Amino acid sequence: MPYDFAAIEAKWQERWEKEGTFNVSPDEGKQKFYCLEMFPYPSGTLHMGHLRNYSIGDLMARFLSMRGYNVLHPMGFDAFGLPAENAAIKYGVHPYEWTWKNIEKMTEQLRSMGCSYDWRRRIATCHPSYYRWNQWFFLKFFERGLAYRAEAPINWCPGCKTVLANEQVIEGGHCWRCGSEVTKKKLKQWFFTITKYAQELLDSLDDLPGWPEKVKIMQRNWIGRSEGVRLKFDVPSLGETLETFTTRIDTIFGVTYIALSPEHPLVLKIIDSSSDGERIRSFAEKIIKANATIRIAETEKEGIFTGFYAVNPANGKAVPIWIANYVLMEYGTGAVMGVPAHDQRDFEFAQKYGIPIIPVVRPEGSELAELAHAFEEDGIACNSGQFDGLPTGEALKAMAEWAENEGFGKREVQYRLRDWLISRQRYWGTPIPVVYCDRCGVVPVPEKDLPVLLPTNVQMPKDGHSPLPELEEWVNTTCPNCGGPAKRETDTLDTFVCSSWYFLRFCSPWCDDKPFDDEVHYWTPVDQYIGGIEHACLHLIYSRFFTKVLADMGLIRFREPFQNLLTQGMVIKDGAKMSKSKGNVVDPDDIIKRYGADTARLFILFASPPDKDLEWSDQGVEGVYRFLSRLWRYMEENMEQLNKAALEHVAMDALSEPRKRDLKRRIHRTIELVTRDIEVERQFNTAVARFMELFNDMYSYEPKDGADWALLREAAETLIVCLSPFVPHICEELWERLGHKEMVVRQPWPNVDPTALVEDEITLVVQINGKVRERLTVPAGLSREEIERRVLDDPRVQRRLEGQRLIKTIVVPDKLVNLVVKG
């Protein structure tokens, strides 16, 4: 029979579905394993990046199930948010219709890949049964003081017409979604107080040995812990006090200016009090319009002198107050003490504007010459009054204590991390469950009234702005407190709220009276999480924060959501990431239709290690297809003899011929190495290479008797079982044709026979006083005593020992013998 992959794949997908093969429930008698890939946005159909992610996850889930674990492997859809809404607007379809159509299409595609999901657990975050719990969590966070509303300067994307969290502004100040240049606006927004968990988020990264170090470094840098001193600088002419934060209080005597962010509250008072106020206002407004990322990048430093001075509390000297483009209100206090001699950014600013540069730290053992650039290393305090001569470490401690004693400083810890801005001015999202009452103010919606349903009978504006504020019948409501007129919040929740806890919902998606039931205690935390590194400072930090809060609420018993993390590389074609704009997209449906799902899966797993970028190759796909076709033809041509062969595997000690022993050894060496490749190394490409080597040995093996066919059957069964997590459909079919009644997916992973791994002969290195002198071929597995005897009896070794006295013999079994001699 020809290799009819379409019929084979349809047959087994139907059977898995009919028999509920991948449906799982808690089983206290088995060790659980929760395998999860990041769920997709249903803004379109699956692309090759999805196919790679889900092929990796499905391989892991199938393998671990065969290893005896009770594997939870669910799938759902991150269905709210801008991707789906923008795509719907582009094609003139309502987001509700567009999203659900894509959910069904993507489900069909995932089924066609043969993914081993428990489809009973499918969730879609745009369904009220899910997003009501987003609202419930919001209310619980609000009760605990972790959700609040405040006016703040925020990142505004004109393309998406909504605010963005800091983490969503990338690549020189552009929106992470549409690429528009982000500007600043001042709006009242809702926030989650993630900063309350900043230190734990930082510390518990050390509890994640199964995470890539690069991801942990990215998170540490984003959280950005700094130990320093908050300092007060009086501004007598304005009757104000400025606060700055510094990690280098040892340089306070070198402060020659103060730089303010244009958004700093004192700037407005300066403008009102200055005769040059309009020029200062114009400069500040120009800088505010620029993107924050651009402002702090290595670009030209710009500033304007305000005409006002602050007093340096360390020495009483007046220092000019400037407004500078490189100072941001959201970092520190929005005011920076300028120390040009010891900060390169300040040095460049001072040089440009003729501000004095006063060294207060010199290299140990020398004086500072005229500075060509800032001296930023540790050294010895100088020009620092009573602290002269102190090494930097001592000066930091002494000056911090002095500042606290004198009342102008306080030691503290600051973080780069800012509270999570969660409100979005878009339609397609979870309604925020609060109303605004003129009498009662901000009033949470009672839990009994959840969910606050997102109206779907709306006309979508083509420019992307939200229709909710104009939907009077929805906006106008009554206050839960006083019964008077009130208005609903028309902002919706950031879609990252949906994805911050979805892994918990998978444990019991049918639960309708709480977000999840007691199954969560069996399945969680997630044992293996798989997804893109682009979410390192977005979804992964938010999920970790959510997990810690829910643990504090007593809802779960762990504080880290994902024990192990695999970040797969991108799919590249023609030297660039696949994208429609570049015209280098390969449609997964076309590949599956032409070559089959097994070919697509195997190419993806074989072409590159999972954490590296994968270069798409049409020739590579065809090569994998030829391998599967050769395997099929070989099995078909030899099926009669294989089915007649003895079912009992032939023991290694019953095999006398070297060729038989070599094939037996190859079988068990393959099991050993492939198990390590998948379970320990996560190097699936090398596992595929080992399968191909085993098949080549089978293909070239010439059977002569019943023992040969029994060995070939063992090799074939081993290959099919071990290959099945990679290409499940063809393996199920071949397994059935070998006469097995139970599906291959139900088979245990094969065990290694240690006796089959022993080499018949080994090459033993013989050293004399540590230098290699001979190589001897001896039987493998000899005792130390027998190895020593054979080496010393060898004529070549005896000749080398003539005239020398043997002092000691060091034997490393199966590897080397070192003879220690004296002349």
N, C-alpha and C positions, 0 to 999 in steps of 0.2 A: 504494500500500500504506500502511496506517496505521503509525504509529510503535509497533511492538510491542517495547518495550524488554526485556521478559522473555525473549522468544525470541532477540533480538539478543545480549543479554548472556550468556545460556547458551551460545549458539553460539560466541562468541569465547573465552570462558573455557575451553571444552572444547578448542578448537583450540590455544590457547596451551599448555595442559597437554600435549596430544598431541604437539606439535612441540617441546616443551622450549624455548619461545621465550626464556625468561628465565634459562636455565641458562648459567652462565659459568665459564670457566677462565682461568688466567693466560695472557696473551698479551704477550710482551715487545715486540711490534711496535705495541702500542697503549698509550696513556696510561690508567692505571687511575683509577677513581673509586669510593671506598667510601662508599655512602650508607646510613645506618643510622638507624632510629627506635628509641627506647627500647622494649624488648620488654615485653609486658604480664604482669600477674599473672593466671593463669587461676582467679581466685576466683569467677568468674561468666561472663557473656557480655560482648561488646563494648558499650561505651557511646559516646556522641557525642564525648567527649574522645578516645577511641581513634580514632574515625573521622576526626577532624580531624588528628591526628598522622600517621596513615597515608596520608591523602589528600595531605598536604604532601610526605611522603617519596616517595610513588609518583610524583607530578608531577616532583620533582627527578630521580629515577632515570630515568624515561622521557625527560625532556628531555636529560639529559646523555648518555644512550645515543645519541640522535639527533645530538648534537653530536660524536660520534665517540669517546667514551670507552668503555672496557671497564668496565662498571658492575657492582659487586658490591652486591646488594640482598637481604639475607637477613632471615629472621624466625624467632623462637623464643619460648620461654615461661619466664618467671621463676617457676618452678613450686613452689619450696619457700617456707616462711615462714607467717607468721600470717594473711594474708588468706585463703589457701586453707584452712588448718586451721580457722580460726574459722567460715568459711562451712560447711565440712563438718560441724562439730559442731552448728551451728545447725540444719542440715537432717537430722541423724541419719545421715550417710553417712561412710564411711571416707575420710580425706583422699586416699588413693591413688586410690580410685575416683572421687571428686569431681573431683580435679585432672585426671585423664586424660580424663574425660568432657568437661570444659570445654575442654581443649586441642583436642580434635577439633571441638567446636562452634565455638570461636573460629577455628580453621583454616578451617572451612567458611564462616564469615562473611567472613573476609579474602579468600578466593577469590571470594566473591560480589561483593566490591567491585572485583574486577579488578586487585588489587595485583600488581605485576610482581616477585614474589619468586622466588628460586631455592629452591624447596621441598625440593630434595634436601638442603639445608643446615639444615633445621629442627632445633633443639635444644630439649630440655626439661631444665631443671636438676635435676629430681627423678629423672632416669634415672641408674642407676649409671655408665653410660659417660661421664657428665658429672661427677657429684659425686665420682668417684674422684680427679679432678684437683683439685677443691677440697681434698681430703685430702692429695694430693701436694704442693700448694703450701703447705699448713699445715706439713708436715714440713720443706720446704725453708726456710720462714721460721724454723722452730724451730732448724734447724741454723745459721742465720745470726744467731741471737740476736734475731730480730724477732718471735718469739712467746714469751710467757711467761705463767705463772699467778701470781696474787697475790690476797691478800685486800684488798678495798677497799670503801669505801662506794659503793654503786651506785644508779642510778635503778631503782625497781621499779614496774612497772605491775600493779596488782591485777586489772585487767580482763583483760589478756592473760596474766597470770601468768608474766611473764618480766622480765628486766632489759632496759634500754634504754641505748643510747649517748647521750651528751649531745646529739648532733645530733637525736635522735628525741624530745626533750622540747620541746614547743612551746607557744605561746599561754598564757603564764602558768602553765606547769608541768603540762601535760597530755600524755598519750600521743598521738603523731602518728597512730596507727592508730585506737584506740577512743575517745580523748578522756577516759579516766579520769585522775583526779588522781594524779600520780606521787609516790611516797614514797621514802624512803631505806632501804636495807638494807646490811648488811655481809656479803659473801659472797666465797668464793674463785672467781675468774673468770679466763678466758683473754683476753689482750690481744694486739693487734699493735702494735709500736712505731712508729706513724706519726710520732711526734714527732721521730724521727731524720731525717726528711725534711721537717721543718717549713720550714726556710729555703728549700730548693729548691722546695717547693710554692708558697711565696710568690714567690720570684724569677722562676720560670718562667711565672707569669701574664703577665709582660711579653712572653712569646714567643707569645701567643695573640691576635693582632689580630682574628681571626675570631670571637671570643667577645663576647657582649654585655657592655658595661662594668658593668652592674648585677650580673651574675653574678660578675665578677671582684672587685667591691667587697665582695660578700657573703662571698666566700672569704677575701679579705684580712682582713676584720673577724673572721671565725671563727678564722683562724690566729692573729691578734692578736699580732704581734711588738711587744715592748717592750724598750727599752734602759734599763738602770738599774743600781742597786747593791744587792747583798744585804748587809744590815746585821745586826750581832749586838748584842742587848740582854741584858745579864746580869740574872738574877733571883736575887740572893744568898740570899734566905730559902728558896728551893727548891733551891739548888745547881744551877740549870739556866741555859741560854742560849737566848733566843728569837731566831729569824731572821725578818727581814722583807725584802720586796723593794719598792723604790721607784724610780719614774722621776723623782722630784723630791727628790734628796738636798739640793738647795739650801734645802729647808725643814726640815732636821733639827733646827735649833735651836728650831723652833716645835712640836715634838712635846709634847703634853700628856697623852696616854694611849696605851696599846697595846690594840687590839681583837683578840680571838681568835675564830676559828670555834669553835662548840660541839663540832665533831669533832676539834679540835686535840689531839694527844697530851698536851699539858701540862694540859689541862682535868681529866683523871682524877687527876693528881697534886695539882692544886689542890683538887679535891673531897676527896681523902683527907687533905689537910693542913689543911683549913679547918674552923673550928668551925661554919661555916654551910654545910657541904658538901651537905646534903640540899636546901636551897633552890637552890643553884647547880646541882645535878644535875637537879632538876625543871625549871629554866629551860632548861638545855641540851637535855634530852630533848624538851621542847616545840618548840624551834626546829628540832631535827634532823628532826622529823616533817613540818615544813613543806617545801614544794617549793623547790628552789634558785632557780628562775626567779622565784617570788614573792618570795623573800627579797631578791633584788637589784633588784627593781622599785621604782618610786617609791612605796613604802608607808611606813608608820610605822616608824621605827627603834626597835628595842628592845635593851636591854642590861642587864647586871647586873655590879656591881663585885665582884671576887673577893676583895678585901682584901689582895692582893699587889701588889708594885711591881717594875718593871724600872728599870734605870739607863740613862739616855740617854748613849751613848758620846761624844756631841759636847760635852756640858757637865757630865756627872756628876750631873745632876738626877734625882731619883726620879720616875717617871711611873706612874700607876695602871694596872693590868691589868684590862680589862673583857672580858666575852664579849658579842658583838653578833650580831644576826640577819643583818646585811648582809655578814658576812665568810664566805666559802666556802672550805673546805679544798682544793677542787680548783683554785683560782686562786691563783697566787703560792705563798706558804708557809703560808697559813691564818692568818697574823698580819699585822695592818696597823698601821703607825704613824699615830696620829691627829694630824693637823695641821689643826685646825678653821679657822684663819685663811685657809687656802688650798685647801680642799677642801669643796665645798658639803655633801656627805654627812656628812663629819666635823663641819662647822659645825652642822648640824641636830642631830646626836647630842649634841654638847657643850652646845648651848643647852638641850636637853631635860633633861640630867642635871647641869647646873651645872659643867661642866668648863671650866677656864681656856682663853682664846683669846689666843694670843700671835702678833701679826704679825711675820713675818721677811722679807717682801718688800713693798716699797712701790712705787707708780707712779713712773715716772721724772719728776723735776721737782716732786714734791709729797710730802707726808706722808699716811699713811693716817688718815682720820678714824675715828670709832667705826664698827665694821663692822655693816652691816645684813645682809650676806651675805658669803660667802667671796670673797676676791680671788684669782682663779685665773689671771690673766694673768702674763706675764713682767714683770719690773721690776728694781728695785735691792735688793740684800740689805741688811737692817737687823736689829738685835738678834741678829746672827750672829757676834759676836766679831771675829776677825781678817779675816773675809770681808765685813764691812760695806762698802758702796759698790760692790761688784762687780755688773755686769749679770748677769741670770739665766744667759745662755749661759756666761759666764766662771765664775760661781759653781758651776755644775753640774760643770764640768771640774775646777776647783780643789778642791772638796770631795770629789769622787770620788777624786782622787789622794791627798788628805789621809787619807781613810778607809782606803785601801789601805796607805799608809805607816804608819799608826797601828795597823793590824791588826784593825780592827773592821768593815771593809767590803771588798767585792770586786765589781768591775764585771762584769756579765754580761747576756746576752740571755735573755728569757723569752718564752714563747708562751702564748696562751690555749688553743691546741689541746692536747688530752689524748690519750693513747694510746687506740686504737680497741678498745672492749670488744666481743669477737666471740662470746662464749658466750651461749646462750639456753636457758632451762629449759623448752623446748617440744619436742614430738615431731617435727613435720614439718620436718625440716632435715637437713643433712649431719652424720652422726656425726663427732665430733672424734676423730681417730685416735691416741689415747693410752690406756694402761691404767695402773692404780695397783697397785703391788706393795708389800707390807709390807717386803720385803727391799731392792728396787731403787728404790723411789719412783716418780716419774713416768717412764714408759717409752713412747717413740714406737712405734707399730705399724710394723713393717718394710714397705718399699715393695712387696715381693713379695706381701704379704698384703692389699694394697688391691684393691678398695674394701672398707672396713668397711661391710657392707650394713645399711641401715636395715630392721629387721624390719617387714613389712607385715601379719603375722597377729596384730594386737593389737586389743584392745578399747579404744575411745577414751572416756576419762572425760568426762562431760558438763560438768564444771566447768572443763575446759580444761587441767588440769595434765598433765604428761608421763607416759605409762605406762611409759617406758623404765626408770626406777629399780626398778620392780616386776617387770620381765621377767627373772627370775633366769637362765633358760637363755641369755639374751643377755648380761647383765651379767657373769656369772661366766665367766672365761676363764683362760688361762695366760699367764705373763709371758714375753715373747720373749727376755729376758735369761737368767733362771735356770730357767725351766720351772715355777716354782711357781705357786700360785694368785694370780690378779689379778682386778681388776674394771675393766670398761670405763668410760670417761667417758660419762655419760648426758646431758650438755649437748650441744646441736647448734650448728652455726655460724650466725651471723647471715646472713640471706639476702643481705645486701649483699656478702658474699664471692662468691656466685654471679655477681652482676651486675658485679663489678669486673674481670672478664676475659672475659666471654662474647663480646665482639666479636672476640677472638682465636680462639676456638673456631669461629666461623662460617667461618673461612678453610679449615678442614679438619676438619669434624665427624666424618668417617669414620675419622679417625686413632685407632688403639686402643693404640698403644704409647707415646704421649706426648700432652701436651695439645693440640698443634698441630704441623703439619709446616712445611716450607720455603715453602709457599704464603703463610704469614704475612708473609714478607719482601717479597712482591709486593704484597699487598693493603693492608697497614697502613702508617701509621695511618689511622684513619677520616677521610675528607675532609669529610663533612657529617653532623653528629649532630643529631637533632631530638627534643625532649622537653620536659617541664614544668620550669619554674623551681623548683618545690618540691624538686627534687633537687640544688639548687646546693651545699648544704653536707652532703649525704649521699653519694649515689651518685657524683657528679662528683669530689669530693675523694678518695673511696676508690679510684675507678678510676685517678686520677692517681697516687696512692701505689702501687698495684699495678703500674702500668706502669713506674714508676721502679725498683722492686725487681726486676722481671723483666728490665729492661735491665741492671741491675747483675749479674744472674745470667747474662747473655750469651744469653738466650733470644730477645730482640727487639733491634732496632737503633734505636729511637726512645724518647723519654722523656715525650712527651705523647700521650695516646690519641686526642684528638678535635681536629682542626685548626680546624674551624669548628663553631659551635654556634648552633642556632636554637631559641629557647624560645617555643613557641606559647602563646597566651593560652587562657583557659578558655572553655567553652561556657556561656553564660548564658541562662536562660529566666525570664521574669517577674521580672527584676531580681536573680536569685540564681543561683549555680552549680547546675547540674543535680545533683540527688541524690534518691535514693528517699525519704529522710526528709522532703524538702520537697515531694514529690509533683509535681515539675516535670520528670520524666524523659521524654525522647523516645526510643523504641526504634529503633535503626538498622534492625532487620529490618523494622519496619512501614514506614519511609520507603522502603527499597529495594523492598519488595513493592508499594507504592502508586505510586511515581514512578520507580523504577529507580536503580541504583548511580550512573550518570552524573549524574543530577539531584542526588543526595545529595553527590557529590564536588564538582560545580560550585558548588552553593550554599555549601558550606563554604569553598571557595577564593575565592568572589566576595564573601561577606558582610562580610569584615573583613580587614585586613592580618594576616599570620600571627602576629605577635608581640602583637597586641591581643586583648582578649576579644571573643568572637563572640556577639552577641545572636541567639538562635534566633527565627526568624520563619516561621510557616506560610505567610504570604503570600509571603515571599521564596522559599521552596521552590517554591511554585506558579508564581511568576514565572520562575524558572530552567527549570522544566519546560516552560512555554509557549515559551520561547526555543528549547529543543532541538526541540520539536514543530514550530515555525515553520521551523527549519532543515531538518528532515526533509521537511516538505511542499514547501518550495521546491525542494529537490534532486530529489524525486520528480517534481514537475510539470515540471521543466526538464531531466530526466536525458537524454532523447532528444537534445535540441539540444546539451547539454554534451558528450555522447559523440560527436557528429558534428563538434564543433569541432576546429580544428587543435590538435595536441598541442604544437607549438612555440610558445613564448611570444613575443608580439609585442614587438619592441624599442621603447623609448620614442621614439627618433628617427623611427620609422616611423608614429607616431601624430600626426595633424595636428589632429584635433578636440580642443578643450579638455576636453570631458566624458570622452573616452577617456583623455587624459593625466591627468586628475584621479583616475580609478579606478586607473590604473596606479600613480600616486603613493601613493594610499591603501594599496594592496597592500604596497608595499615599505616605506612608513613604518610599517605595522603590524608587519612582520617586525622592523624595526630596534628599535622601541620595546618590543615584547613580549620580544625577546631580552634587552634591558637590564633589563626588569622582573623577569624570572626569574633571569637569571645574575648580575646585579650588585645590584639593589635588593631582591630577594626580596619583591616586592610583587605577589603573584599576582592580587589583586583588580583592580588597574589593568589587568593583562594581559587579564582577562576583559572588562572594559569596552571595551578596544580591539577585541576580537573582535566584540563586539556592534555597534560602530560600523562595522566593515568589512562585517558582514552587512547592516546597514541600507542601506549604500551599494549593495551587490549587489541587494538586494531592490527598491530604488527605481530601479535602472538599467534603461533601456528599450533592449534590443538591437535594432539595425536591420540589421546586416550580419554577415558572417563574423568580422570583426575584433572586433566587440562580443562575440560568443559565445566567441571565443578568450580575450578578456580576462576574461570571466566564469568560464571554466574555470580560468584561472590564479588568479583570486580564490578560487574554490571549493576548489581543490587546496591553496592556501596556507592557507586557513582550516582545512581538515580536518587538514592535517599539523601546524600549530601548535597547534590545539585538542586534538589527540589525547592529549597527556600529561595533560590535565585530564579529558577524557571519552573514554576509549579505545574503548569498545564501539561507540558510534554512529559514531565516525570510521572505525573499521575497516570497518564495514558500508558506509558511503558511499564509502569509498575503493575497495572491491571493486566497487561498482555503477558506479563511473566507469571500470571496465575494467582495473584494475590487478591483476596476478597476485600480486605480493609485498605482504605486509601493510604497513600504514602504520607500524607500530612499527619496521619495518626501514628506513624512509626517512630520509635525512639531513635535518637541519634546513635549511630554505631559506636561501639567501644573499641579501643585499640587493644590488640593482642600484643603484649610486651615481648613475647617470644618471637613474634614475627619481625620485630624491629632490629633484632640482633644481627649485625653484619656477619657474614661467613668468614671473611678475612679482613684484617686491618693492616695498615702500614704503621709500624712502630718506629718512632724516631729515637735513635741512640745518640746521646750526648756524652762527651768526656770532658769533665770540668766545665760544663755548661755550653760547650761548642758542639754543633751537630757533626757527627763523624760517619754515621751509617743510617740506613733505613732498612728495616727487616719486615718481611711479610709473615704474619703469624695468625693463627685462628683467633677470632674474636671471643671475648668472654673468659680468657684465661685468668687464673688466680695470680696474685702478685708473685708468689713463690715460683709458679710455672713460667711466668714471664721472665723473671730474673734468671732462671735456669737456662731457658732457651737463648737469651741474649749472651750469657757468659759461655755457652757451649758453641756459639757461632764462630767458625774459623776466622772470619774477617775481624770480628771484635777481638778475638784472642791475639791476632797479629798486632792490633793497635795497642794492646795492653802489655806487650813484651817489654821487659825491663822496668815496669812500673808496678807500684804496690797499690792494690785496691783498698781504699779507705772506707767507702760507703756506697751503697746502691740506693738510688731514689727512684721509685716506680710510680708512675701515674698510669693506672690501668687503661688500656686501649689507646694510649696517646704517646707516652715517651718513657725512656729510662735514662737517668743521668748517673754516670759512673764517676765518682770522685776518686782521683788517684794522686799519688805522689811519685816523682821520678826517682 
